[in-house]
Amino acid sequence: MSDETGPTEWVPAGGEVGVGPWAGPWPDDERYDPELLRHGDRRNVVDGYRYWRREAIVSDLDRRRHPFHIAIENFQHDHNIGTVVRTANAFAAAAVHIVGRRRWNRRGAMVTDRYQHLRHHPDVTSLAEFAVAEGLAVVAVDNLPGARPIETTELPRECVLLFGQEGPGLTTEAARVATLVVSIAQFGSTRSINAGVAAGIVMHTWIRQHADLTQSW
């Protein structure tokens, strides 16, 4: 199976999710999809977006996205990227940037990549040029010497949160272009935690520091 493919829809092990066909007169609103109204909406979306066209969902998300970006290095075909994309969608990141190989396994994204802006950069230099042009600080995440603990560090509001891939962590070039390097406190025997988990921790830290929590679903 190609690594560009993924499940056509998200359905938990327990059975169907979502809602069935629309009951009663259809809404007079162009955001709604006639096919979903007719057959039901079993997608992995919050209830507020039930029956909406995909384009309408993306447009509404664009009004509410946060000013942080996510970047993850993909020089050795990191299998965590799908999880990172799914989490970035949950926290309404501005965009996810894939640095290195363009191809990545979309299965872990659980089709959330349909609603999340994705960009590709051939190397870290290209990502850094984008950050400079957009006025974004590059915040690298790794347990490197001199890294500041994220638990006590204020993250920039407009930033790119940059993650290395599973195993080797950040490349030397990624650490060099970073405005700030932060680490996640660990207390066990392992040297590092899963890249997808690390991304979730750091994104939620940004949310706690900067997001308007009254806007959460």
N, C-alpha and C positions, 0 to 999 in steps of 0.2 A: 504494500500500500504506500502511495506517495506521502511524504511528510507534509505536503501542502494540503492534504485532505483532513477532514475531521468529521465528527458526528453532525448530521443534518439538524438535529435538535437535541436539547438536553432533557432527559427524562430520568428521574431518580430510580433507584432499585425498587422502591415501593410501588411504582406505577405512575400514572399520568399526573401532571401538574397543570395549573392554569385553569382556564374556564372553557365552557362549551359554547355553542352558537349563541349569538346575541338574542335575548328574549325581548319581544316588543318592537316598536318602530325603531328603525336604524337612526343613529345620530346624524344630523346634518352638519358634518364637520369633515373637512378634507384630510385631517390627520388620520382618520380611521380607514382601515383596509377592508374592502368589501369581502375579500376571501376569508379573512379572519373573522369578520362578523358572521359570515355564513357558516363556517366550519368550526369555529372556536379557536382559541389562542393558547397553545401549549408551550410557548417559548419561555426561556429562562429570563423573564423581565419582571420588574416590580409591578404591582397591581395598577399603579398609576399610568403605566404604558400599555395596559392590556388593549388589544385590538388596533393599536396604532401601527401605521406603516413604519418600516425601518427608517426611512429617510426622515420622518417626522420625529422619531425618537432621537436620532443623531442631532437634528436641528435643535431640539429642546435641550439636549445635553450640552450643546455648544454654548448655550446661554448661561450654563451653570458650572462649566468646568473650572477647576482650580488652576492657579498659575504655576503649578509645579509639573515638570516633565520627568519621565522615567527613561533611563537608558541602561541597556544591558549588553555586555560584550558577548559575541557569539563566534569566536574564532575557532572553537572546537565543537561546534554544534551543540550548544547547551540545551538540555531537555527541559529546563525550568522556565523557559520563556513564556510558554502558554500560561503557566500559573501567574507569572508576573503581569501579563496582559490582563488576565481575569481580575486580579486585585487592583490594577490601575483603573480598570473600568468601574469597579465597586467604589473607589474613592474619587472618581471623576477627574483623573489626571488629564492635563492638557493634551498630552501625546505620549506614546511609547516609541523609543528610538532603538532600533536594532543595529548594533555596531559590529561590523565584520561580515560574516556570511548572511546573505539575504534570506536564505531558506531556513525555516524553523518549523518544528512540529506544533501544529495548531491544536492538537487534541486537548491539551490541558487548558486552553483558553475557553472551552465550553461555549463556543460560538460568540463570546463577548467581543472578539476582534471585529465583528460586524458593526459594532457601535463605538469602537475606540479608534482614534486617529493613530496611524502607524507610519513611521518614517524609517528609511534605511540610510546608514552612513557606512561607507567602505572602511573607514578607520576612525580612530579617536580624534585625529587632527580635524577631520571633517565635522565631527560632533562639536569640537571646541569652537570651530569657526561659526557654527550655527548658534551656539550659546552666546558668543560675543556679539553677534549681529542682533540677537534678540534681547540682549541685556540680562542674561541669565547666569547666575553663579553656578559653577559645577561643584557638586558635593559628592565626593567619592565615598563609598562605604566599604571598609575592610579593616581587619584587625592588624593594621600596620603600626610600626613604631612611630610615636608622635601623634597618632590619631586621637581626636577628642571624643570622650564618651558621649554618645547621643543622648543618654539619659539626662545630661546636664547641659546640653548644648542647644542654643537657639538656632534653628534652621532658617536660612534665608527664605523669604516668602516666594520670590520669583527665582526658581532654580531648576537645575537638572540633577536628579538623584541618580548617580552612576554606580552600577553594580558590575562586579566581575563575574565570571562564570564559575560554575561548580568545580571545586578542586583547586585550580591554580589561583583563583581570586583575580584581583585587578592586575592588568598589565602595568609595566613600568610607565608606559606612555600615559595611561589613564591617571595614575597617581600624579604624574608631572603636571597635567593640565588642570588638576582640581584646585579650586579656590579654597576648599575645606575638605579634610578627610575625617570621617567619623567612624567609630567602632561601636559594636553592640556588646554590652557586658555579658560574659559567659562564665559559668561556674563549674562546668563539668570537665570531662577528659578530652572531648573532641576539640580539634583546632578551630573548626569553623562550623557554622550551621548552614543548612540548605539555602541556596540563593533565593529561592522563591519565598521561603519563610523570612529571610532577612529583609527582602523587599517589602513584605507586608508590615513588618515591624517599623521600618523607617517611614513608609507612607503614612501609617497611623500616627506616628510621632508628628509628622507635618500637620495632619488633620487636627490633632489635639492642640497644636500651637497656633494654627492660623485659620481653620475653617469656621464658618458660621454654622454651628451645630443645629440651629433651628431650621436649616434648609435640608436636613437629612430626611430621607424617606422614613 
